[in-house]
């Protein structure tokens, strides 16, 4: 008698054919619409350099944390996006800074900028590869550690905004 054949779900899309989007949760409700973790809407393309760097960084994240790397990236973006900033208000030569709230889209964009800048600066003149530096930056930012460049800059931006309320 033959063993029953188990048919797996053919419709599940995985990032790099390894990591599932199913169990990824966005902890901040305001950022849920701006962080795309729905595989049906967002196709995954692997261009020459950036795709390889991300793929290696995700492998390193998985080896170091045993978590889904997509969840680590989402947590890093949520944790490293500043909630408040200071803007310049004034005319006729009189300029003062005013604290303002940041929109969710700008929070996501700012978080990605801070994460990539931190990885790039730590990889410059260093024996570690850019993928290793990006993985370290993402892991530290996901944990909320002050070793992360993005978390330090976020705290600095929010501190300046608080001083200008």
C-alpha positions in Angstrom: 0.0 0.0 0.0 1.4 3.4 -1.0 1.8 6.2 1.5 -0.6 9.1 1.1 0.8 12.0 -0.9 1.0 15.3 0.9 0.3 18.2 -1.3 2.0 21.4 -0.1 0.5 24.8 -0.7 1.9 26.0 -4.0 0.7 29.5 -3.6 2.9 30.5 -0.7 5.4 33.1 -1.9 8.7 33.2 0.1 11.4 35.7 0.0 14.5 34.2 -1.7 12.5 30.9 -1.5 13.4 30.6 2.2 11.6 33.0 4.5 7.8 33.2 4.7 5.8 36.4 5.1 3.1 34.5 7.0 4.2 35.1 10.6 5.5 38.7 10.2 3.8 41.2 12.5 4.1 45.0 12.3 4.0 46.2 15.9 3.2 49.9 15.1 -0.3 50.3 13.6 0.5 53.6 12.0 3.3 52.0 9.9 1.4 48.9 8.9 0.3 50.4 5.6 3.8 51.6 4.7 5.8 48.5 5.4 5.0 46.0 2.6 5.1 42.5 4.0 2.3 41.1 1.8 3.9 38.9 -0.8 1.1 39.0 -3.3 1.3 42.8 -3.8 5.1 43.2 -3.8 7.2 41.1 -6.1 10.8 40.3 -5.1 13.5 41.3 -7.5 17.2 40.6 -7.0 19.3 43.1 -8.8 23.0 42.7 -9.1 24.5 44.2 -6.0 21.8 45.3 -3.6 19.9 42.0 -3.8 23.1 40.0 -3.0 23.9 42.2 0.0 20.4 41.8 1.4 20.4 38.1 0.8 23.7 37.6 2.6 22.6 40.0 5.4 19.4 37.9 5.8 21.4 34.7 6.0 23.6 36.2 8.7 20.5 37.5 10.7 19.0 34.0 10.5 22.2 32.3 11.7 22.7 34.8 14.6 19.1 35.1 15.9 17.3 32.0 14.7 14.4 34.4 13.8 12.6 35.2 10.6 14.9 37.9 9.0 11.8 39.7 7.6 10.5 40.1 11.1 13.9 41.4 12.3 13.9 44.0 9.4 10.3 45.1 10.2 11.2 45.5 13.9 14.3 47.5 13.0 12.4 49.9 10.8 9.7 50.4 13.5 12.3 51.0 16.2 14.6 53.3 14.3 12.0 55.7 12.8 11.9 59.0 14.7 8.4 60.1 15.9 9.2 63.8 16.3 11.5 66.2 14.5 12.3 69.9 14.6 11.6 72.1 11.6 12.7 75.7 10.8 9.9 78.3 11.0 10.4 82.0 10.4 10.8 84.7 7.8 12.6 88.0 7.5 15.8 86.7 9.0 14.2 85.5 12.3 14.4 81.7 12.3 13.4 79.4 15.2 12.9 75.7 15.3 9.6 74.1 16.1 8.9 70.5 17.1 6.6 68.7 14.7 5.2 65.1 14.4 6.5 63.0 11.6 4.2 61.3 9.1 4.3 57.4 9.0 5.7 57.4 5.4 8.5 59.8 6.4 9.2 57.6 9.5 9.7 54.6 7.3 11.9 56.5 4.8 14.0 58.1 7.6 14.4 54.7 9.3 15.6 53.0 6.1 18.0 55.9 5.5 19.4 55.8 9.0 19.8 52.0 8.9 21.7 52.0 5.5 23.8 55.0 6.5 24.9 53.2 9.7 25.7 50.1 7.8 27.7 52.0 5.2 29.7 54.0 7.7 30.5 50.9 9.8 31.7 49.0 6.6 34.0 51.9 5.5 37.6 51.1 6.1 36.7 47.9 7.9 37.5 44.2 7.3 33.8 43.3 7.7 31.7 43.1 4.6 28.7 45.5 4.0 26.3 42.5 4.5 27.8 41.7 7.9 27.6 45.4 8.9 24.0 45.6 7.7 23.1 42.5 9.6 24.6 43.9 12.8 22.9 47.2 12.3 19.5 45.5 11.7 19.8 43.2 14.7 20.9 46.0 17.0 18.1 48.3 15.8 15.5 45.5 16.1 16.6 45.0 19.8 16.6 48.8 20.4 20.3 48.7 21.3 22.2 51.9 21.5 25.0 50.2 19.6 22.9 50.9 16.4 23.7 54.1 14.5 20.0 54.4 13.6 18.8 54.2 17.2 21.4 56.8 18.3 20.4 59.2 15.5 16.7 58.7 16.2 17.3 59.5 19.9 19.3 62.6 18.9 16.6 63.8 16.5 13.9 63.3 19.2 16.0 65.0 21.9 16.4 68.1 19.7 12.7 68.2 18.9 11.9 67.9 22.6 14.2 70.8 23.4 12.3 72.9 20.7 8.8 72.3 21.9 
